[in-house]
């Protein structure tokens, strides 16, 4: 097999060890919150027009937009732990327009409506930007666009073909290294319109503030244990350890965690993603890289890295490894995986050798709600009184707002452009139960690694998975 640039240009292990030494096992974004507002735990009984289960982006956008649609609605959020503790406070802060996990995935799965989905995604990102401005959400929002960079020659053709001279700008190797200076870059594509950078935890906390300003009641440390509805109409009881809420409508926004609707529990698997954050770069370090336009960056292998600058000029560096644990278990101890952090650090210094000596202050992991089609799916239950959305597969920062609108349309019984999308009407292929799920994911990871070492060529296993709708990438 051929080697990749990360094997051809390995940094000294002492550089890697020194950079990781002293790093804190905690999401930087949560450490960087100026303040953390706590919400009470729920107990007792009450009624509500809408109960939202889950206080991440999907739940917060659902609650906020429900109040924007009907300011008199009684809306309650029940969060099992605390706002922003899970994916909404751990992600890379890429707020993408894409609703389909990129154009290629959308073209493969929804070719007839790709143009429509692209338009709706850009409109959704525009509306997020408008909301940030109008509600004064302090979340470091920057509409920078994103760079896709080629590290191997075979990756250049698709990037060059996407150039349109206006919103998609191709750079050859020299021009790309003038834009952002890495010896690994052979070329790149700047997608100018479709990506913003955001501080993830600040966005979540600011959405929570906007919700409470609008009259939403938020409860933390309140695990929902089940739904109960004895009649085919009337309220649904949202059960907690210390009481229940009688809800006319319920929106389930639990994402990676087991759905309260058992029929959807095999439609996602929890995949761990790992992230590093550097200390703030000095002026000299930053000048050695360039990066004046502060785009988000991702390389274009099957196993890829994503990286970006924070507001104080740290580099967030994540991705590549995608780790699934047998049985779909989600455990705190899985967040500290030295092999993944060391691999990320090695790849970082291969990419930016000129800033040898920079330290990583934080390392962390988060769980991605991976669906077999890599983008959100939607469901309804209890005669339309319960709506569900999950499966964002790592691109939920922006798409969660779109999903919230889909759920609200469903709960209101509305016939809209969103609800008529094939993407919304269809369901992904469920993952098989164990032990097949674990074996399939491990085999897919092995095959994807081989493809990255074989000029991107997908072997029979990957082609078969693609054909049955179970294609997998990191």
Backbone torsions as a table, in degrees:
resi	resn	phi	psi	omega
1	UNK	NA	150.1	175.6
2	UNK	-72.5	161.1	174.8
3	UNK	-96.5	161.4	172.2
4	UNK	-102.1	170.2	-178.5
5	UNK	-60.6	-26.6	-178.3
6	UNK	-75.1	-18.6	173.0
7	UNK	-93.5	-30.7	179.6
8	UNK	-73.8	-26.8	-174.9
9	UNK	-130.8	68.8	-178.3
10	UNK	-85.6	133.7	175.8
11	UNK	-75.1	163.9	175.1
12	UNK	-62.9	134.4	-178.1
13	UNK	-61.3	-26.6	179.2
14	UNK	-66.9	-33.1	176.6
15	UNK	-65.0	-43.2	-179.9
16	UNK	-63.6	-48.2	-177.9
17	UNK	-62.4	-42.0	-179.8
18	UNK	-65.1	-36.7	-178.5
19	UNK	-68.8	-35.0	-178.7
20	UNK	-83.6	-21.6	-176.0
21	UNK	-59.4	125.5	178.3
22	UNK	87.2	-1.0	179.2
23	UNK	-67.5	149.5	-175.5
24	UNK	-97.9	133.6	178.5
25	UNK	-82.7	79.7	178.8
26	UNK	-164.9	142.4	176.0
27	UNK	-58.9	127.0	177.9
28	UNK	-54.5	-41.6	-174.3
29	UNK	-58.5	-37.8	-179.9
30	UNK	-72.8	-33.9	175.7
31	UNK	-67.8	-25.2	-171.9
32	UNK	-94.3	4.2	178.3
33	UNK	-69.4	130.7	178.7
34	UNK	-65.5	-29.9	176.4
35	UNK	-159.0	155.8	-178.6
36	UNK	-125.7	108.2	179.5
37	UNK	-82.0	128.2	178.0
38	UNK	-96.8	144.5	177.9
39	UNK	-114.9	152.2	-174.6
40	UNK	-70.0	164.2	172.9
41	UNK	-86.3	145.1	-177.6
42	UNK	-84.8	141.9	169.9
43	UNK	-153.1	158.1	176.9
44	UNK	94.8	-156.6	-179.7
45	UNK	-135.8	146.2	174.3
46	UNK	-162.2	174.7	176.7
47	UNK	-118.6	157.9	-179.6
48	UNK	-152.5	154.2	173.2
49	UNK	-73.8	-36.6	-179.1
50	UNK	-143.3	128.9	169.4
51	UNK	-111.5	128.6	176.5
52	UNK	-106.5	123.2	179.4
53	UNK	-98.4	110.1	-178.0
54	UNK	116.2	126.8	-176.6
55	UNK	-110.5	31.9	170.8
56	UNK	-88.8	-164.6	-177.6
57	UNK	-56.2	-45.6	-175.8
58	UNK	-61.1	-45.5	-180.0
59	UNK	-68.0	-41.2	-179.0
60	UNK	-66.2	-44.0	177.3
61	UNK	-64.1	-37.0	179.2
62	UNK	-63.0	-47.2	-178.7
63	UNK	-65.2	-44.9	-178.1
64	UNK	-62.7	-46.2	-177.7
65	UNK	-72.4	-27.0	173.5
66	UNK	-63.0	-41.1	178.1
67	UNK	-71.8	-32.1	176.1
68	UNK	-67.9	-34.5	176.7
69	UNK	-72.4	-39.2	-177.6
70	UNK	-143.2	93.4	-176.9
71	UNK	-59.6	-21.6	-179.1
72	UNK	-87.8	-4.7	-178.4
73	UNK	-65.7	140.9	175.0
74	UNK	-89.2	110.6	-173.9
75	UNK	-120.9	132.6	-178.2
76	UNK	-127.8	134.8	170.8
77	UNK	-108.4	129.9	175.1
78	UNK	-114.8	114.6	-177.7
79	UNK	-113.1	130.1	-175.2
80	UNK	-65.2	-34.3	178.9
81	UNK	-122.3	-102.5	179.9
82	UNK	-138.7	155.8	179.9
83	UNK	-56.5	129.9	173.9
84	UNK	77.7	7.1	-175.2
85	UNK	-74.3	-26.9	-176.1
86	UNK	-100.0	-135.4	-171.6
87	UNK	-56.8	-32.7	-176.3
88	UNK	-70.0	-15.5	176.2
89	UNK	-112.6	4.6	-173.1
90	UNK	-122.1	-8.1	-172.6
91	UNK	-77.1	177.5	-176.4
92	UNK	-79.1	-10.6	179.0
93	UNK	81.4	23.6	172.1
94	UNK	-89.9	114.5	178.0
95	UNK	-101.6	97.0	-171.7
96	UNK	-92.2	148.0	172.7
97	UNK	-73.5	-30.3	-172.5
98	UNK	-61.2	131.5	174.3
99	UNK	-95.9	-6.6	-170.6
100	UNK	-120.5	19.2	-178.9
101	UNK	60.8	44.6	176.7
102	UNK	100.5	158.6	-175.5
103	UNK	-64.4	-41.9	-176.9
104	UNK	-63.4	-44.3	178.3
105	UNK	-63.6	-39.8	177.1
106	UNK	-64.6	-40.9	179.3
107	UNK	-65.1	-38.4	-179.9
108	UNK	-69.7	-32.8	-172.0
109	UNK	-104.6	-32.7	-176.8
110	UNK	-133.6	57.1	-172.6
111	UNK	-61.3	-34.1	-176.0
112	UNK	-72.6	-23.0	-178.0
113	UNK	-120.1	16.9	-178.5
114	UNK	-60.4	-44.0	-179.9
115	UNK	-60.3	-41.7	178.6
116	UNK	-66.1	-44.4	179.2
117	UNK	-64.0	-36.6	177.3
118	UNK	-63.9	-45.8	178.7
119	UNK	-61.6	-46.9	-179.2
120	UNK	-62.8	-35.7	178.7
121	UNK	-66.7	-42.9	178.2
122	UNK	-66.3	-40.5	176.6
123	UNK	-60.7	-41.0	179.4
124	UNK	-62.5	-43.5	178.0
125	UNK	-65.3	-40.5	176.6
126	UNK	-59.4	-40.9	-178.7
127	UNK	-70.5	-32.6	174.0
128	UNK	-63.2	-45.9	178.6
129	UNK	-60.1	-41.2	177.8
130	UNK	-63.4	-42.6	179.2
131	UNK	-63.3	-42.8	177.8
132	UNK	-57.1	-43.0	-178.3
133	UNK	-71.9	-48.8	-173.5
134	UNK	-69.7	-33.4	-179.6
135	UNK	-97.6	5.2	178.7
136	UNK	52.6	50.4	179.0
137	UNK	-78.3	115.7	-177.6
138	UNK	-84.9	90.5	-172.7
139	UNK	-141.7	22.5	176.5
140	UNK	54.6	43.3	-177.9
141	UNK	-75.0	124.9	178.5
142	UNK	-134.2	121.1	179.3
143	UNK	-87.6	82.3	-170.3
144	UNK	-98.3	-20.8	-166.7
145	UNK	76.3	-178.7	-175.8
146	UNK	-139.8	149.4	176.6
147	UNK	-106.5	128.9	167.4
148	UNK	-101.0	122.8	-172.9
149	UNK	-114.2	140.6	177.8
150	UNK	-94.5	128.3	177.9
151	UNK	-108.1	-11.8	177.8
152	UNK	-132.2	151.8	-173.7
153	UNK	-59.4	-37.6	-176.8
154	UNK	-65.4	-17.3	-178.4
155	UNK	-82.9	-9.0	-174.1
156	UNK	-74.0	-36.3	-170.0
157	UNK	-58.6	-47.2	-178.0
158	UNK	-65.1	-37.3	179.4
159	UNK	-67.3	-42.9	179.1
160	UNK	-62.8	-39.2	-177.7
161	UNK	-68.1	-23.7	-178.0
162	UNK	-82.3	-9.2	-178.4
163	UNK	-63.0	129.6	174.7
164	UNK	-124.9	-1.3	174.8
165	UNK	82.8	-6.2	-179.3
166	UNK	-123.1	-68.4	-179.3
167	UNK	-99.5	-16.1	178.8
168	UNK	-123.5	112.0	-172.3
169	UNK	-117.3	119.1	178.4
170	UNK	-88.7	137.0	173.8
171	UNK	-115.4	132.6	169.6
172	UNK	-74.3	-178.4	-173.2
173	UNK	-58.9	-46.7	-178.2
174	UNK	-64.4	-44.3	-179.7
175	UNK	-67.2	-35.9	179.4
176	UNK	-66.5	-41.9	-179.8
177	UNK	-71.0	-22.6	172.8
178	UNK	-73.6	-30.5	178.3
179	UNK	-74.7	-51.4	175.1
180	UNK	-140.4	124.7	-167.7
181	UNK	-91.7	102.3	171.2
182	UNK	-136.8	134.3	178.1
183	UNK	-67.0	-12.9	-179.3
184	UNK	-81.1	-15.2	-170.5
185	UNK	-82.0	126.8	173.9
186	UNK	-103.8	-12.0	179.5
187	UNK	169.1	176.9	-179.8
188	UNK	-169.0	165.6	178.2
189	UNK	-128.5	123.8	177.0
190	UNK	-97.3	112.1	172.0
191	UNK	-91.9	107.9	-163.5
192	UNK	-82.6	-25.8	-168.4
193	UNK	-102.1	-22.3	-157.7
194	UNK	-103.7	12.0	-179.7
195	UNK	-142.5	137.7	170.0
196	UNK	-123.2	156.0	172.2
197	UNK	-101.2	145.5	-178.3
198	UNK	-150.3	152.8	172.9
199	UNK	-82.5	109.6	-170.5
200	UNK	-58.6	-49.6	-176.2
201	UNK	-69.0	-37.4	176.1
202	UNK	-62.6	-40.7	178.4
203	UNK	-60.1	-44.6	180.0
204	UNK	-62.8	-45.8	-178.5
205	UNK	-68.1	-35.2	177.8
206	UNK	-71.1	-35.4	173.6
207	UNK	-64.9	-38.3	176.4
208	UNK	-62.9	-41.0	177.0
209	UNK	-61.8	-44.8	179.4
210	UNK	-62.5	-37.3	177.6
211	UNK	-62.1	-48.8	-178.6
212	UNK	-66.6	-35.5	175.2
213	UNK	-60.2	-32.7	-179.5
214	UNK	-84.6	-5.4	177.3
215	UNK	104.2	7.6	176.2
216	UNK	-72.9	139.4	173.2
217	UNK	-95.7	126.2	-179.6
218	UNK	-114.8	132.2	176.7
219	UNK	-124.8	130.5	177.3
220	UNK	-105.5	170.3	179.8
221	UNK	51.5	40.2	-175.6
222	UNK	-130.0	93.4	-179.1
223	UNK	-78.7	126.1	174.2
224	UNK	-82.3	125.9	-174.3
225	UNK	-98.4	-15.9	179.2
226	UNK	172.3	171.7	175.9
227	UNK	-117.3	141.5	-179.3
228	UNK	-136.6	126.6	175.7
229	UNK	-147.0	101.5	-176.2
230	UNK	-72.3	-29.2	-177.1
231	UNK	-103.6	161.9	178.6
232	UNK	-80.8	-2.9	174.2
233	UNK	-145.0	172.3	-178.4
234	UNK	92.1	-175.9	-173.3
235	UNK	-65.9	152.8	170.2
236	UNK	-102.4	128.5	177.9
237	UNK	-83.8	119.6	177.2
238	UNK	-96.3	107.9	-168.3
239	UNK	-90.3	135.8	172.1
240	UNK	-125.7	173.8	-179.6
241	UNK	-62.0	-32.0	-172.4
242	UNK	-114.9	20.9	178.1
243	UNK	154.7	-160.3	177.0
244	UNK	-155.4	162.6	172.9
245	UNK	-120.0	128.5	174.9
246	UNK	-86.3	109.8	-171.0
247	UNK	-114.1	132.8	172.2
248	UNK	-65.2	-37.0	179.9
249	UNK	-140.0	150.7	-178.7
250	UNK	-133.1	132.3	173.6
251	UNK	-113.8	122.5	-179.2
252	UNK	-96.3	117.9	-177.3
253	UNK	-128.3	50.8	-175.9
254	UNK	-93.1	-10.7	171.3
255	UNK	50.6	-109.0	-171.6
256	UNK	-72.5	-19.2	-176.1
257	UNK	-83.3	153.3	-173.9
258	UNK	-52.9	129.7	-177.5
259	UNK	-66.1	145.5	172.0
260	UNK	-71.2	-11.4	173.2
261	UNK	-101.7	106.8	-170.9
262	UNK	-59.6	-28.0	-176.7
263	UNK	-63.2	-18.0	-176.8
264	UNK	-104.2	5.6	-172.0
265	UNK	-71.4	-20.9	176.8
266	UNK	-96.1	6.2	-177.5
267	UNK	-88.7	-7.6	173.8
268	UNK	-136.6	153.5	168.2
269	UNK	-126.7	144.6	179.8
270	UNK	-85.2	118.9	-178.8
271	UNK	-117.2	126.9	-178.3
272	UNK	-82.7	135.1	178.7
273	UNK	-120.8	143.0	-172.5
274	UNK	-118.8	146.7	-170.0
275	UNK	-142.4	144.2	170.8
276	UNK	-122.2	152.6	173.5
277	UNK	-133.1	130.4	178.7
278	UNK	-82.0	169.8	165.2
279	UNK	-68.1	164.3	176.2
280	UNK	-58.7	135.0	178.1
281	UNK	-72.9	144.7	172.5
282	UNK	-72.1	165.9	177.8
283	UNK	-58.5	-39.8	-179.3
284	UNK	-67.8	-41.2	178.3
285	UNK	-62.9	-45.3	-179.2
286	UNK	-65.2	-39.5	179.1
287	UNK	-63.3	-30.7	-179.6
288	UNK	-71.5	-17.6	178.2
289	UNK	-99.5	-35.8	-173.7
290	UNK	91.2	-113.2	172.9
291	UNK	61.5	37.5	-174.7
292	UNK	-64.4	-27.9	-176.9
293	UNK	-95.5	2.8	165.1
294	UNK	58.6	31.4	179.2
295	UNK	-66.4	154.0	163.4
296	UNK	-71.0	150.6	-177.0
297	UNK	-132.5	141.8	170.5
298	UNK	-142.1	138.8	172.8
299	UNK	-85.8	170.7	-161.8
300	UNK	-113.5	21.8	172.1
301	UNK	-76.8	170.4	172.1
302	UNK	-62.1	-43.0	171.9
303	UNK	-96.3	109.2	-169.3
304	UNK	-123.5	157.6	172.8
305	UNK	-103.3	148.8	168.9
306	UNK	-123.1	143.0	-177.9
307	UNK	-156.0	158.1	-172.5
308	UNK	-164.3	166.9	173.4
309	UNK	-95.4	140.1	171.7
310	UNK	-84.1	175.3	180.0
311	UNK	-61.2	-30.0	179.7
312	UNK	-102.0	23.0	171.8
313	UNK	65.1	37.2	161.8
314	UNK	-85.1	158.8	172.0
315	UNK	-106.8	119.4	168.0
316	UNK	-85.0	134.1	-175.4
317	UNK	-137.4	112.0	-175.4
318	UNK	-142.8	178.3	174.8
319	UNK	99.1	-154.1	179.3
320	UNK	71.2	-74.3	177.5
321	UNK	-72.0	139.1	173.1
322	UNK	-132.9	106.8	-167.5
323	UNK	-110.6	122.5	176.8
324	UNK	-111.1	133.9	179.7
325	UNK	-104.4	142.9	-175.5
326	UNK	-51.6	135.1	178.9
327	UNK	81.2	4.2	-179.1
328	UNK	66.0	32.4	-176.3
329	UNK	-73.2	144.5	175.5
330	UNK	-121.4	111.2	-175.6
331	UNK	-138.5	144.8	-177.9
332	UNK	-60.1	-34.8	-176.8
333	UNK	-67.0	-18.9	178.1
334	UNK	-72.8	-12.4	-175.9
335	UNK	-75.8	-20.4	179.1
336	UNK	-105.5	97.1	-177.6
337	UNK	-122.8	92.6	-174.3
338	UNK	-54.9	-38.4	-179.5
339	UNK	-59.2	-42.5	-179.2
340	UNK	-69.0	-41.2	179.7
341	UNK	-66.4	-39.8	179.0
342	UNK	-66.4	-40.2	177.5
343	UNK	-62.6	-44.8	177.7
344	UNK	-59.6	-43.5	-178.5
345	UNK	-65.8	-39.5	176.8
346	UNK	-59.9	-46.6	-177.9
347	UNK	-66.2	-33.0	177.7
348	UNK	-60.9	-47.9	-176.3
349	UNK	-77.1	-20.1	167.8
350	UNK	-66.3	-39.4	-177.6
351	UNK	-74.3	-43.3	-177.3
352	UNK	-126.4	67.8	-178.7
353	UNK	-64.8	-20.8	-175.8
354	UNK	-71.4	-11.7	178.6
355	UNK	-112.9	31.4	171.1
356	UNK	-49.8	134.4	-178.0
357	UNK	105.8	-16.6	176.1
358	UNK	-66.2	146.9	-177.2
359	UNK	-106.3	148.8	169.6
360	UNK	-92.5	125.1	-179.8
361	UNK	-90.8	-27.4	-175.5
362	UNK	-137.3	146.8	170.7
363	UNK	-139.1	142.5	-179.2
364	UNK	-160.8	174.7	177.0
365	UNK	-139.6	160.7	175.5
366	UNK	-148.6	161.2	-176.5
367	UNK	-103.7	130.6	-179.6
368	UNK	-100.4	134.7	178.4
369	UNK	-84.6	87.3	-172.4
370	UNK	-85.5	125.9	172.5
371	UNK	-107.1	161.6	-175.7
372	UNK	-70.3	-14.0	176.5
373	UNK	-107.6	3.9	172.9
374	UNK	67.9	13.1	176.0
375	UNK	-146.4	169.9	-170.3
376	UNK	-63.3	150.3	170.1
377	UNK	-128.9	164.3	-169.3
378	UNK	-135.0	146.8	178.4
379	UNK	-145.0	164.1	176.3
380	UNK	-134.7	154.8	179.9
381	UNK	-154.0	173.4	176.8
382	UNK	52.1	52.6	177.9
383	UNK	54.8	38.5	176.1
384	UNK	83.7	4.1	-179.7
385	UNK	-84.3	-14.7	-179.4
386	UNK	-123.2	131.9	175.6
387	UNK	-121.0	153.9	-172.0
388	UNK	-142.6	142.1	172.6
389	UNK	-146.1	138.5	178.3
390	UNK	-165.5	179.9	172.3
391	UNK	88.9	26.6	-174.5
392	UNK	-68.0	-22.4	173.5
393	UNK	56.9	42.0	172.3
394	UNK	93.7	-8.4	178.1
395	UNK	-117.6	50.0	-175.6
396	UNK	-100.2	-5.6	-175.5
397	UNK	-59.3	-47.4	177.3
398	UNK	-88.6	-42.5	-174.6
399	UNK	-65.5	-20.8	179.4
400	UNK	-62.7	-33.9	178.5
401	UNK	-67.9	-41.8	176.1
402	UNK	-61.2	-44.3	179.8
403	UNK	-61.8	-37.8	177.4
404	UNK	-60.3	-42.1	178.0
405	UNK	-66.1	-37.0	176.2
406	UNK	-61.0	-46.6	-179.9
407	UNK	-62.3	-41.5	179.4
408	UNK	-66.0	-38.4	174.5
409	UNK	-60.1	-46.8	-179.9
410	UNK	-60.7	-45.6	-177.0
411	UNK	-66.9	-28.7	178.1
412	UNK	-87.1	-3.2	-178.7
413	UNK	69.1	29.7	-176.4
414	UNK	-88.1	145.2	174.6
415	UNK	-103.3	101.7	-172.9
416	UNK	-125.5	171.9	175.3
417	UNK	-58.0	-39.2	-179.9
418	UNK	-63.7	-47.8	-174.1
419	UNK	-71.3	-16.4	179.3
420	UNK	-91.6	0.0	176.9
421	UNK	-68.4	140.3	173.6
422	UNK	-61.6	-34.9	176.4
423	UNK	-57.3	-37.1	-178.7
424	UNK	-81.2	-35.6	-176.8
425	UNK	-77.4	-29.3	-174.2
426	UNK	-91.8	165.4	178.9
427	UNK	-122.5	147.0	174.7
428	UNK	-72.4	160.6	173.1
429	UNK	-66.1	129.9	178.2
430	UNK	-69.8	154.6	173.1
431	UNK	-74.9	150.7	178.4
432	UNK	-71.6	159.3	174.9
433	UNK	-70.7	168.8	175.7
434	UNK	-69.5	149.2	6.8
435	UNK	-87.3	0.6	-175.5
436	UNK	-64.0	-36.0	-178.6
437	UNK	-61.8	-47.8	-179.1
438	UNK	-63.2	-45.9	-179.9
439	UNK	-61.8	-40.8	-178.9
440	UNK	-66.4	-42.0	179.8
441	UNK	-66.3	-43.1	-179.9
442	UNK	-65.3	-40.5	177.8
443	UNK	-64.3	-38.4	178.7
444	UNK	-65.2	-42.6	178.7
445	UNK	-61.3	-42.6	178.3
446	UNK	-61.4	-45.0	-177.8
447	UNK	-67.5	-38.1	178.5
448	UNK	-66.0	-38.7	176.8
449	UNK	-63.6	-40.9	176.9
450	UNK	-62.8	-40.8	178.8
451	UNK	-61.1	-41.2	178.5
452	UNK	-64.3	-23.8	178.3
453	UNK	-98.1	8.6	-178.4
454	UNK	-137.1	45.2	177.7
455	UNK	54.4	35.3	174.9
456	UNK	79.3	1.6	-176.4
457	UNK	-69.9	127.9	-177.6
458	UNK	-89.9	129.6	-177.8
459	UNK	-80.7	-176.2	-175.0
460	UNK	-59.9	-40.0	-179.8
461	UNK	-60.4	-48.9	-178.3
462	UNK	-65.7	-39.4	179.1
463	UNK	-64.9	-37.2	178.3
464	UNK	-67.4	-44.8	178.3
465	UNK	-62.0	-40.5	176.5
466	UNK	-58.9	-42.9	-174.8
467	UNK	-66.6	-31.6	-178.7
468	UNK	-99.0	9.9	176.1
469	UNK	81.8	18.9	179.4
470	UNK	-118.2	24.2	176.6
471	UNK	-57.2	146.2	-172.2
472	UNK	-136.4	134.8	167.4
473	UNK	-139.2	176.0	-175.2
474	UNK	-90.3	NA	NA
